[in-house]
Amino acid sequence: MKNVQRRMFVLLLLGLLVSLPRALYAAGEGGAEIHLPTMTSGLLGGLAIFLFGMEQMSEAMRIVAGLRMRDVLSRLTSNRWAGLLTGSVVTAVVQSSSVTTVMVVGFITAGLMTFSQALGIILGANIGTTLTVQIIAFKVTQYALLLVAIGFILLFTGKGKRKWYGQWLMGLGLLFVGMDLMGSSMAPLRDYPPFIRLMAATGNPLFGILAAATFTALVQASSATIGLAIVFASQGLVPLETGIAFVLGANVGTCITAGLAAIGKPREAVRASAAHILFNIVGALIVLPFLQPFTELIRTLSPLATSGVSVAVAQAAVVPRQIANAHTLFNVTISMLFLPFVPWIERIIDILVPDKAYVDDPKMIKPRYLDESLLGTASLALGLARREVSRIGDILEQMMAKVPAAVFQGDLEAVAEIRAMDDQVDALYTAVTQYLAKIGQKNLSDDVANAVLGAMSALTELEAIGDIMENNLAHLAQVNAGGTIQITPESMVELNGLHRQVTRSLTSALTAFLTESRDAAEEVMNMKDAINHTEMRIRAWKARRLQETLTPAKIASYTMQVDTLENLKRIYYHAKRVAKLVVREEGAADWVQADNGTPVAAD
């Protein structure tokens, strides 16, 4: 309900701001003195709505993309052309090269990709961001409020992806409304001598680059800076040369976000940020000496259409499109220029950002992959959480490997190691659960929401497996401290056989969950009869042996072995629940509440 109220407030504010353009335009007619406070409020209000619209569009597309975005990145190869295409597509979806670069930094931190793979994505990100600018350059402001209205209806009446497409459409409408407000607010400046003199003084491209870079660093959106240049151009306030300088400056300014994202990250993540900065700054320096020929090329590609209109009117109509085309041509050309030299660029950055020696405390364990900066892209953040679940699985498998020595031989050193490793499981469980809870607070598509529930359920089951080994099996090991309880060789063979079966079920369940493999999941499900048969056979055999000679030593041995069977079987059933998360039918309401309120898959 709070989201609805917030959006309603934004729409109410929008209605108030829409009334400003006429007043502002009237204030500037006939050479009348402009009203600076009113104009400033219109400019800032329009900019706020523009940025809000971009955020709504970006959020909607991230939600619609859902797990498919994660799949695209997971299939990334070392081929630099594949990386270029991937970066272009992902940035076109999230509509921000800064967001894509932040994702890359997070993925390198998580070990999901190498620095070499990241270089192609970073170059592709600069291409993908041109789509937003091309959309902005279209003159559809007269339909802006209609887009807002249609999007609003879809958002609050639609379901599933239709709802998020409505949010995207409403965001697009708000983007154009914001542009219209800014353009109308600036219209009086066309005949305002002080402003005309100021713009004449900004003919130096270095000044335009610096101003655009500073503004982009503040709003952290290069598209907003170029959008503002397009708005000014549509009012005839800036020439194409200044608009191109804004394009170069926006590309430089967008490096700030990537630089901040790399603070405190591993060296490869810092290298990715350095590559982003290098590409954009060097690209701007390459074009700067050829700014005049580049400008003439853009004019040739998008010539003026002066038939029936004045030159000023024709320029106001075509310069916005020329700026958008300059942005596209610049980013595509620079990316293609750098791509063949990626191996050499990688070596240069390796030299500029050398490895740093780290000393890890083996007694301390903390999350390695969880990156707060990726929470805004839930599907990718979920991928990082799965990486931590994989670490938990690795620790559990190590614990299972020590169970025979601890329980069957009474090795107290192995018991201590099992308990120390369970502390690690508990620490990671807490961190990942909190991270998943933060993901769950975002607007999620149905598939991502179900995946988050599945990850929380898997965590609950895995943590329960660790507790069984730490509390139950470790207690049995202490009872058998030093091997005081006699276990016959025949019994040892049977117990080790069941232990191997349960260990295999845990390994297959982890594989099924982490890779979404139905084959691995069905293998775990199909082990139920074999494990039950083994357990019942051992029980029956031990019961017969106990009846032959009823002594305290045999009773203690029987009790310990039966308890071991029961706990191994419990571990299997928790593993089976993890596998069930993969084989369950989509949309099935098979979630139940665990004792601690965490959703788990029903048996």
TAGIZI-V965127 format. One record per backbone hydrogen bond with DSSP energy under -0.5 kcal/mol. CO is the residue of the C=O (numbers start at 1). NH is the residue of the N-H. If there is no record, write none. Layout:
BEGIN
co=CO nh=NH
co=CO nh=NH
END
This chain:
BEGIN
co=1 nh=5
co=2 nh=6
co=3 nh=7
co=4 nh=8
co=5 nh=9
co=6 nh=10
co=7 nh=11
co=8 nh=12
co=9 nh=13
co=10 nh=14
co=11 nh=15
co=12 nh=16
co=13 nh=17
co=14 nh=18
co=15 nh=19
co=16 nh=19
co=17 nh=20
co=17 nh=21
co=19 nh=23
co=20 nh=24
co=21 nh=25
co=22 nh=26
co=23 nh=27
co=24 nh=28
co=25 nh=28
co=25 nh=29
co=26 nh=29
co=28 nh=31
co=29 nh=32
co=34 nh=36
co=35 nh=39
co=36 nh=40
co=37 nh=41
co=38 nh=42
co=39 nh=43
co=40 nh=44
co=41 nh=45
co=42 nh=46
co=43 nh=47
co=44 nh=48
co=45 nh=49
co=46 nh=50
co=47 nh=51
co=48 nh=52
co=49 nh=53
co=50 nh=54
co=51 nh=55
co=52 nh=56
co=53 nh=57
co=54 nh=58
co=55 nh=59
co=56 nh=60
co=57 nh=61
co=58 nh=62
co=59 nh=63
co=60 nh=64
co=61 nh=65
co=62 nh=66
co=65 nh=68
co=66 nh=69
co=66 nh=70
co=67 nh=71
co=68 nh=72
co=69 nh=73
co=70 nh=74
co=71 nh=75
co=73 nh=76
co=79 nh=83
co=80 nh=84
co=81 nh=85
co=82 nh=86
co=83 nh=87
co=84 nh=88
co=85 nh=89
co=86 nh=90
co=87 nh=91
co=88 nh=92
co=89 nh=93
co=90 nh=94
co=91 nh=95
co=91 nh=96
co=96 nh=100
co=97 nh=101
co=98 nh=102
co=99 nh=103
co=100 nh=104
co=101 nh=105
co=102 nh=106
co=103 nh=107
co=104 nh=108
co=105 nh=109
co=106 nh=110
co=107 nh=112
co=107 nh=113
co=108 nh=111
co=114 nh=118
co=115 nh=119
co=116 nh=120
co=117 nh=121
co=118 nh=122
co=119 nh=123
co=120 nh=124
co=121 nh=125
co=122 nh=126
co=123 nh=127
co=124 nh=128
co=125 nh=129
co=127 nh=130
co=128 nh=131
co=129 nh=133
co=130 nh=134
co=131 nh=135
co=132 nh=136
co=133 nh=137
co=134 nh=138
co=135 nh=138
co=138 nh=140
co=140 nh=143
co=141 nh=144
co=143 nh=147
co=144 nh=148
co=145 nh=149
co=146 nh=150
co=147 nh=151
co=148 nh=152
co=149 nh=153
co=150 nh=154
co=151 nh=155
co=152 nh=156
co=153 nh=157
co=154 nh=158
co=159 nh=162
co=160 nh=163
co=160 nh=164
co=161 nh=165
co=162 nh=166
co=163 nh=167
co=164 nh=168
co=165 nh=169
co=166 nh=170
co=167 nh=171
co=168 nh=172
co=169 nh=173
co=170 nh=174
co=171 nh=175
co=172 nh=176
co=173 nh=177
co=174 nh=178
co=175 nh=179
co=176 nh=180
co=177 nh=181
co=178 nh=182
co=179 nh=183
co=180 nh=184
co=181 nh=185
co=182 nh=186
co=183 nh=187
co=186 nh=189
co=187 nh=190
co=188 nh=191
co=189 nh=192
co=191 nh=193
co=192 nh=195
co=192 nh=196
co=193 nh=197
co=194 nh=198
co=195 nh=199
co=196 nh=200
co=197 nh=201
co=198 nh=202
co=200 nh=203
co=201 nh=204
co=204 nh=207
co=204 nh=208
co=205 nh=209
co=206 nh=210
co=207 nh=211
co=208 nh=212
co=209 nh=213
co=210 nh=214
co=211 nh=215
co=212 nh=216
co=213 nh=217
co=214 nh=218
co=215 nh=219
co=216 nh=220
co=216 nh=221
co=221 nh=225
co=222 nh=226
co=223 nh=227
co=224 nh=228
co=225 nh=229
co=226 nh=230
co=227 nh=231
co=228 nh=232
co=229 nh=233
co=230 nh=234
co=231 nh=235
co=232 nh=235
co=232 nh=237
co=233 nh=236
co=239 nh=243
co=240 nh=244
co=241 nh=245
co=242 nh=246
co=243 nh=247
co=244 nh=248
co=245 nh=249
co=246 nh=250
co=247 nh=251
co=248 nh=252
co=249 nh=253
co=250 nh=254
co=252 nh=255
co=253 nh=256
co=254 nh=258
co=255 nh=259
co=256 nh=260
co=257 nh=261
co=258 nh=262
co=260 nh=263
co=262 nh=265
co=266 nh=270
co=267 nh=271
co=268 nh=272
co=269 nh=273
co=270 nh=274
co=271 nh=275
co=272 nh=276
co=273 nh=277
co=274 nh=278
co=275 nh=279
co=276 nh=280
co=277 nh=281
co=278 nh=282
co=279 nh=283
co=280 nh=284
co=281 nh=285
co=282 nh=286
co=283 nh=287
co=284 nh=288
co=285 nh=289
co=287 nh=290
co=288 nh=291
co=290 nh=294
co=291 nh=295
co=292 nh=296
co=293 nh=297
co=294 nh=298
co=295 nh=299
co=296 nh=300
co=297 nh=301
co=298 nh=302
co=300 nh=303
co=304 nh=306
co=306 nh=309
co=310 nh=314
co=311 nh=315
co=312 nh=316
co=313 nh=317
co=314 nh=318
co=315 nh=319
co=318 nh=322
co=319 nh=323
co=320 nh=324
co=321 nh=325
co=322 nh=326
co=323 nh=327
co=324 nh=328
co=325 nh=329
co=326 nh=330
co=327 nh=331
co=328 nh=332
co=329 nh=333
co=330 nh=334
co=331 nh=335
co=332 nh=336
co=333 nh=337
co=334 nh=338
co=335 nh=339
co=336 nh=340
co=338 nh=341
co=339 nh=342
co=341 nh=345
co=342 nh=346
co=343 nh=347
co=344 nh=348
co=345 nh=349
co=346 nh=350
co=347 nh=351
co=348 nh=352
co=349 nh=353
co=358 nh=360
co=360 nh=362
co=361 nh=364
co=370 nh=372
co=371 nh=374
co=372 nh=375
co=374 nh=377
co=374 nh=381
co=376 nh=378
co=377 nh=380
co=377 nh=381
co=378 nh=382
co=379 nh=383
co=380 nh=384
co=381 nh=385
co=382 nh=386
co=383 nh=387
co=384 nh=388
co=385 nh=389
co=386 nh=390
co=387 nh=391
co=388 nh=392
co=389 nh=393
co=390 nh=394
co=391 nh=395
co=392 nh=396
co=393 nh=397
co=394 nh=398
co=395 nh=399
co=396 nh=400
co=397 nh=401
co=398 nh=402
co=399 nh=402
co=399 nh=403
co=400 nh=403
co=400 nh=404
co=402 nh=406
co=403 nh=407
co=403 nh=408
co=404 nh=408
co=404 nh=409
co=405 nh=409
co=405 nh=411
co=406 nh=410
co=410 nh=412
co=410 nh=482
co=411 nh=415
co=412 nh=416
co=413 nh=417
co=414 nh=418
co=415 nh=419
co=416 nh=420
co=417 nh=421
co=418 nh=422
co=419 nh=423
co=420 nh=424
co=421 nh=425
co=422 nh=426
co=423 nh=427
co=424 nh=428
co=425 nh=429
co=426 nh=430
co=427 nh=431
co=428 nh=432
co=429 nh=433
co=430 nh=434
co=431 nh=435
co=432 nh=436
co=433 nh=437
co=434 nh=438
co=435 nh=439
co=436 nh=440
co=437 nh=441
co=438 nh=441
co=439 nh=442
co=442 nh=444
co=445 nh=449
co=446 nh=450
co=447 nh=451
co=448 nh=452
co=449 nh=453
co=450 nh=454
co=451 nh=455
co=452 nh=456
co=453 nh=457
co=454 nh=458
co=455 nh=459
co=456 nh=460
co=457 nh=461
co=458 nh=462
co=459 nh=463
co=460 nh=464
co=461 nh=465
co=462 nh=466
co=463 nh=467
co=464 nh=468
co=465 nh=469
co=466 nh=470
co=467 nh=471
co=467 nh=472
co=468 nh=472
co=468 nh=473
co=469 nh=474
co=471 nh=475
co=472 nh=476
co=473 nh=477
co=474 nh=478
co=475 nh=479
co=476 nh=480
co=478 nh=481
co=480 nh=483
co=481 nh=484
co=488 nh=492
co=489 nh=493
co=490 nh=494
co=491 nh=495
co=492 nh=496
co=493 nh=497
co=494 nh=498
co=495 nh=499
co=496 nh=500
co=497 nh=501
co=498 nh=502
co=499 nh=503
co=500 nh=504
co=501 nh=505
co=502 nh=506
co=503 nh=507
co=504 nh=508
co=505 nh=509
co=506 nh=510
co=507 nh=511
co=508 nh=512
co=509 nh=513
co=510 nh=514
co=511 nh=515
co=512 nh=516
co=512 nh=517
co=516 nh=518
co=517 nh=521
co=518 nh=522
co=519 nh=523
co=520 nh=524
co=521 nh=525
co=522 nh=526
co=523 nh=527
co=524 nh=527
co=525 nh=528
co=527 nh=531
co=528 nh=532
co=529 nh=533
co=530 nh=534
co=531 nh=535
co=532 nh=536
co=533 nh=537
co=534 nh=538
co=535 nh=539
co=536 nh=540
co=537 nh=541
co=538 nh=542
co=539 nh=543
co=540 nh=544
co=541 nh=545
co=542 nh=546
co=543 nh=547
co=544 nh=548
co=545 nh=549
co=549 nh=551
co=551 nh=555
co=552 nh=556
co=553 nh=557
co=554 nh=558
co=555 nh=559
co=556 nh=560
co=557 nh=561
co=558 nh=562
co=559 nh=563
co=560 nh=564
co=561 nh=565
co=562 nh=566
co=563 nh=567
co=564 nh=568
co=565 nh=569
co=566 nh=570
co=567 nh=571
co=568 nh=572
co=569 nh=573
co=570 nh=574
co=571 nh=575
co=572 nh=576
co=573 nh=577
co=574 nh=578
co=575 nh=579
co=576 nh=580
co=577 nh=581
co=578 nh=581
co=579 nh=582
co=579 nh=583
co=580 nh=584
co=585 nh=588
co=588 nh=590
co=590 nh=602
co=592 nh=600
co=594 nh=597
co=598 nh=594
co=600 nh=592
END
